[in-house]
């Protein structure tokens, strides 16, 4: 019974702290709390905004060239026309 009253007191303390938070902050907290309750076998991965952006830009190279051919093309395109003068 004592544990239950401590839990209720903790809940009230957190609520008093968070009651004036914006709806966006409350929703983010709900999301974090929900994730923390999932067991490891039930856990799903929810991509963050950064991960979403990364996966939108990521993808497999499409083409018929092999890796060695791509490396050769890149190496052939390199040039070093810029001279560096170190006069003092």
N, CA, C and O of each residue as an XYZ file, in Angstrom:
352
protein
N       0.823     -1.196      0.000
C       0.000      0.000      0.000
C       0.868      1.260      0.000
O       0.528      2.244     -0.657
N       1.968      1.236      0.721
C       2.849      2.390      0.785
C       3.466      2.673     -0.580
O       3.644      3.828     -0.965
N       3.792      1.605     -1.308
C       4.370      1.772     -2.641
C       3.381      2.461     -3.564
O       3.770      3.313     -4.362
N       2.115      2.107     -3.465
C       1.084      2.706     -4.296
C       0.955      4.200     -4.032
O       0.812      4.981     -4.972
N       1.002      4.604     -2.775
C       0.884      6.033     -2.454
C       2.109      6.802     -2.921
O       1.998      7.962     -3.321
N       3.290      6.162     -2.875
C       4.506      6.812     -3.391
C       4.380      7.008     -4.897
O       4.728      8.068     -5.416
N       3.887      5.996     -5.596
C       3.708      6.082     -7.042
C       2.730      7.189     -7.405
O       2.968      7.946     -8.346
N       1.653      7.283     -6.678
C       0.665      8.346     -6.930
C       1.293      9.710     -6.665
O       1.074     10.654     -7.425
N       2.064      9.817     -5.599
C       2.717     11.086     -5.273
C       3.711     11.469     -6.372
O       3.794     12.636     -6.756
N       4.461     10.490     -6.876
C       5.404     10.770     -7.962
C       4.665     11.217     -9.216
O       5.082     12.159     -9.890
N       3.572     10.539     -9.522
C       2.778     10.901    -10.694
C       2.278     12.338    -10.572
O       2.356     13.111    -11.527
N       1.771     12.689     -9.412
C       1.276     14.052     -9.187
C       2.413     15.074     -9.290
O       2.222     16.166     -9.825
N       3.577     14.722     -8.783
C       4.718     15.636     -8.847
C       5.106     15.890    -10.307
O       5.352     17.029    -10.703
N       5.159     14.811    -11.103
C       5.473     14.984    -12.522
C       4.383     15.780    -13.230
O       4.684     16.633    -14.065
N       3.133     15.515    -12.909
C       2.039     16.236    -13.556
C       2.111     17.731    -13.227
O       1.916     18.571    -14.106
N       2.386     18.054    -11.989
C       2.504     19.466    -11.606
C       3.643     20.147    -12.347
O       3.564     21.330    -12.678
N       4.692     19.396    -12.600
C       5.829     19.938    -13.330
C       5.499     20.151    -14.812
O       5.960     21.116    -15.422
N       4.709     19.255    -15.379
C       4.488     19.243    -16.830
C       3.139     19.797    -17.284
O       2.916     19.944    -18.486
N       2.263     20.098    -16.384
C       0.900     20.478    -16.762
C       0.853     21.695    -17.696
O      -0.047     21.785    -18.531
N       1.786     22.616    -17.573
C       1.770     23.821    -18.403
C       2.627     23.701    -19.658
O       2.813     24.681    -20.379
N       3.145     22.517    -19.918
C       3.949     22.308    -21.124
C       3.052     22.383    -22.350
O       1.846     22.150    -22.267
N       3.650     22.710    -23.481
C       2.875     22.779    -24.721
C       2.400     21.391    -25.128
O       2.929     20.381    -24.663
N       1.403     21.351    -25.997
C       0.893     20.068    -26.482
C       1.982     19.286    -27.211
O       2.040     18.061    -27.110
N       2.845     19.990    -27.945
C       3.922     19.316    -28.669
C       4.870     18.617    -27.692
O       5.265     17.473    -27.916
N       5.229     19.303    -26.617
C       6.119     18.713    -25.619
C       5.439     17.508    -24.960
O       6.075     16.477    -24.745
N       4.161     17.639    -24.644
C       3.433     16.525    -24.019
C       3.381     15.320    -24.964
O       3.559     14.183    -24.528
N       3.141     15.566    -26.241
C       3.095     14.457    -27.199
C       4.455     13.776    -27.325
O       4.532     12.551    -27.423
N       5.512     14.558    -27.324
C       6.851     13.955    -27.385
C       7.139     13.116    -26.143
O       7.743     12.047    -26.235
N       6.707     13.601    -24.992
C       6.884     12.830    -23.766
C       6.070     11.537    -23.796
O       6.540     10.486    -23.360
N       4.845     11.627    -24.316
C       4.012     10.421    -24.451
C       4.716      9.409    -25.333
O       4.741      8.218    -25.022
N       5.289      9.876    -26.432
C       5.996      8.984    -27.353
C       7.182      8.321    -26.648
O       7.375      7.110    -26.756
N       7.965      9.108    -25.935
C       9.125      8.561    -25.238
C       8.706      7.567    -24.154
O       9.326      6.514    -24.010
N       7.676      7.888    -23.403
C       7.200      6.981    -22.369
C       6.669      5.689    -22.976
O       6.919      4.604    -22.451
N       5.942      5.803    -24.071
C       5.410      4.620    -24.737
C       6.533      3.718    -25.211
O       6.485      2.503    -25.020
N       7.545      4.312    -25.829
C       8.698      3.519    -26.283
C       9.385      2.821    -25.118
O       9.828      1.680    -25.246
N       9.474      3.503    -23.985
C      10.165      2.920    -22.846
C       9.395      1.738    -22.261
O       9.986      0.897    -21.584
N       8.094      1.661    -22.508
C       7.288      0.567    -21.982
C       7.339     -0.686    -22.852
O       7.043     -1.783    -22.379
N       7.704     -0.532    -24.085
C       7.750     -1.683    -24.975
C       8.873     -2.621    -24.547
O       9.972     -2.176    -24.215
N       8.593     -3.899    -24.557
C       9.657     -4.857    -24.237
C      10.564     -4.983    -25.449
O      10.194     -4.587    -26.554
N      11.745     -5.533    -25.240
C      12.702     -5.628    -26.341
C      12.155     -6.469    -27.481
O      12.480     -6.204    -28.638
N      11.348     -7.457    -27.199
C      10.797     -8.277    -28.272
C       9.700     -7.542    -29.047
O       9.438     -7.853    -30.209
N       9.066     -6.571    -28.399
C       7.995     -5.819    -29.051
C       8.484     -4.506    -29.636
O       7.765     -3.858    -30.396
N       9.705     -4.109    -29.287
C      10.200     -2.801    -29.695
C      10.248     -2.668    -31.201
O      10.771     -3.538    -31.898
N       9.714     -1.602    -31.684
C       9.821     -1.256    -33.089
C      10.702     -0.034    -33.190
O      10.800      0.769    -32.262
N      11.336      0.087    -34.332
C      12.189      1.247    -34.526
C      11.379      2.345    -35.196
O      10.839      2.150    -36.285
N      11.297      3.493    -34.548
C      10.636      4.655    -35.122
C      11.728      5.621    -35.566
O      12.403      6.211    -34.722
N      11.916      5.793    -36.873
C      13.004      6.672    -37.327
C      12.803      8.111    -36.862
O      11.684      8.622    -36.829
N      13.900      8.742    -36.509
C      13.861     10.157    -36.168
C      13.803     10.963    -37.455
O      13.936     10.404    -38.544
N      13.607     12.261    -37.342
C      13.578     13.116    -38.533
C      14.900     13.035    -39.287
O      14.912     13.017    -40.518
N      16.018     12.986    -38.554
C      17.327     12.880    -39.202
C      17.466     11.563    -39.946
O      17.994     11.524    -41.057
N      16.990     10.477    -39.331
C      17.059      9.177    -39.994
C      16.171      9.153    -41.236
O      16.555      8.607    -42.271
N      14.977      9.750    -41.128
C      14.089      9.828    -42.297
C      14.777     10.549    -43.441
O      14.732     10.089    -44.582
N      15.413     11.674    -43.146
C      16.097     12.447    -44.180
C      17.235     11.640    -44.781
O      17.438     11.663    -45.995
N      17.982     10.925    -43.942
C      19.092     10.109    -44.431
C      18.574      9.030    -45.370
O      19.115      8.848    -46.461
N      17.531      8.311    -44.959
C      17.025      7.212    -45.774
C      16.388      7.695    -47.075
O      16.376      6.962    -48.064
N      15.861      8.914    -47.086
C      15.327      9.465    -48.332
C      16.441      9.706    -49.343
O      16.233      9.569    -50.548
N      17.618     10.065    -48.852
C      18.742     10.364    -49.735
C      19.592      9.143    -50.034
O      20.346      9.139    -51.008
N      19.485      8.117    -49.221
C      20.316      6.928    -49.395
C      19.699      5.996    -50.437
O      18.487      5.991    -50.651
N      20.552      5.221    -51.069
C      20.051      4.240    -52.014
C      21.191      3.529    -52.699
O      22.350      3.930    -52.592
N      20.856      2.487    -53.392
C      21.862      1.721    -54.110
C      22.217      2.437    -55.403
O      21.378      3.084    -56.029
N      23.481      2.304    -55.786
C      23.952      2.867    -57.045
C      23.315      2.089    -58.179
O      23.331      0.858    -58.185
N      22.753      2.810    -59.142
C      22.135      2.147    -60.287
C      23.013      2.365    -61.503
O      23.268      3.504    -61.893
N      23.461      1.315    -62.085
C      24.314      1.401    -63.259
C      24.941      0.048    -63.532
O      24.820     -0.885    -62.738
N      25.613     -0.040    -64.666
C      26.212     -1.308    -65.070
C      27.691     -1.390    -64.769
O      28.306     -2.438    -64.967
N      28.279     -0.290    -64.289
C      29.715     -0.276    -64.038
C      30.032     -1.032    -62.752
O      29.272     -1.000    -61.784
N      31.178     -1.713    -62.772
C      31.639     -2.386    -61.569
C      32.294     -1.357    -60.651
O      32.537     -0.216    -61.045
N      32.571     -1.775    -59.437
C      33.231     -0.888    -58.483
C      34.587     -0.438    -59.010
O      34.941      0.736    -58.913
N      35.345     -1.382    -59.571
C      36.668     -1.042    -60.108
C      36.559     -0.041    -61.258
O      37.399      0.851    -61.379
N      35.541     -0.179    -62.100
C      35.362      0.755    -63.220
C      35.016      2.151    -62.708
O      35.502      3.147    -63.244
N      34.189      2.227    -61.683
C      33.822      3.528    -61.109
C      35.050      4.198    -60.512
O      35.267      5.395    -60.705
N      35.852      3.428    -59.786
C      37.078      3.974    -59.187
C      38.025      4.470    -60.270
O      38.647      5.521    -60.118
N      38.139      3.723    -61.358
C      39.016      4.116    -62.463
C      38.544      5.421    -63.096
O      39.366      6.285    -63.401
N      37.235      5.582    -63.298
C      36.693      6.813    -63.882
C      36.982      7.994    -62.964
O      37.391      9.059    -63.426
N      36.770      7.807    -61.670
C      37.030      8.891    -60.713
C      38.503      9.267    -60.741
O      38.841     10.450    -60.765
N      39.378      8.277    -60.738
C      40.815      8.540    -60.751
C      41.231      9.253    -62.034
O      42.068     10.155    -61.990
N      40.665      8.869    -63.167
C      40.991      9.504    -64.450
C      40.526     10.958    -64.508
O      41.141     11.776    -65.192
N      39.460     11.283    -63.807
C      38.909     12.646    -63.837
C      39.660     13.590    -62.915
O      39.507     14.807    -63.017
N      40.451     13.056    -62.037
C      41.218     13.914    -61.123
C      42.263     14.680    -61.900
O      42.900     14.145    -62.808
N      42.430     15.915    -61.541
C      43.476     16.717    -62.162
C      44.096     17.609    -61.103
O      43.470     17.958    -60.103
N      45.313     17.957    -61.350
C      46.013     18.809    -60.412
C      46.669     19.938    -61.196
O      47.894     20.004    -61.308
N      45.843     20.819    -61.732
C      46.334     21.951    -62.513
C      46.758     23.116    -61.636
O      47.431     24.033    -62.105
N      46.385     23.089    -60.413
C      46.683     24.193    -59.498
C      48.102     24.065    -58.972
O      48.445     23.094    -58.298
N      48.904     25.040    -59.283
C      50.278     25.070    -58.782
C      50.286     25.825    -57.468
O      49.592     26.829    -57.307
N      51.064     25.341    -56.553
C      51.178     25.995    -55.258
C      52.562     26.623    -55.194
O      53.576     25.930    -55.282
N      52.594     27.932    -55.041
C      53.848     28.647    -54.924
C      54.111     28.967    -53.461
O      53.257     29.522    -52.770
N      55.274     28.619    -53.012
C      55.619     28.829    -51.614
C      56.725     29.860    -51.479
O      57.656     29.667    -50.698
N      56.637     30.961    -52.235
C      57.633     32.034    -52.177
C      57.465     32.814    -50.874
O      56.356     33.061    -50.401
N      58.590     33.181    -50.330
C      58.542     33.986    -49.115
C      59.116     35.342    -49.336
O      59.154     36.154    -48.411
